[in-house]
Amino acid sequence: MDITVNILLTIATAATPLLIAAIGELVVERSGVLNLGVEGMMIMGAVGGFGATYLTGSPWIGLLAAI
């Protein structure tokens, strides 16, 4: 039982950013604009945030760079 709960929590945690991106893409698609770069934008934001945090040592600057 404990392992099942841990697996479900891990899945929910890992799927949250993907669900947010999918909902954003759904809104864009409904407006009539085709955006094929959602995954690329997520990856570049993550890389930029990591790089800024690594270079400055401040997670707040990393968050700002990722946005």
N, C-alpha and C positions, 0 to 999 in steps of 0.2 A: 504494500500500500504506500509506503513512504517513497519508494523509488518511482512509483507512478505519479505521485504528486510532484516530485522534483522534476520529472520529465515534462509534465504539463506546464509547470512554471517556467522552465527553460524555453519551451516552445513559445509560450505567450510573450516572454521577454524578447526573444530573438525576432519574433514576427511583428512586433509593434512598429518599428521603423518602416518595414516593408508595407504594412497596412496603411500607414500615414501617407507614404508616397503613392500607393495605389489609389487612395481616395483623392489625393490632389490631382493625379492624372485623370481620374474619372471626371472631376469637375472641369478640367481643361478640355477633355474630349467632348463633354456635353456642350461646351461653348462653341465647338466647331473647329478648334485648333488642334492639329496633330503634333504631339511632342514625343519624340522617340528617345530623348536623352535623360529620362528620369533616373535610371540606374547610374548613368555616368555622372550626373549632378550629385547624387548621393555619395558616390565614391570620391569625387573630387573634393566635396565638402569634408569628408572624413579625413582624407589625406592632408588637406590644408589645415584642418584643426589639429591633427596630430603633429604636423610639422611646426606650427606656431607654438603649440604647447611645449614641444621638445626644445625648441630654440630659446624660448623665453622663460620656461619653467613655470608659467602662470596658466592655469586651466581656464581662467576667465578670458585671457587673450586668445587662447585656442578656441574657445566657444565663439568668440566674436569673429575669428577668422573662418570658422566653419560655416557661419551663417552667411 
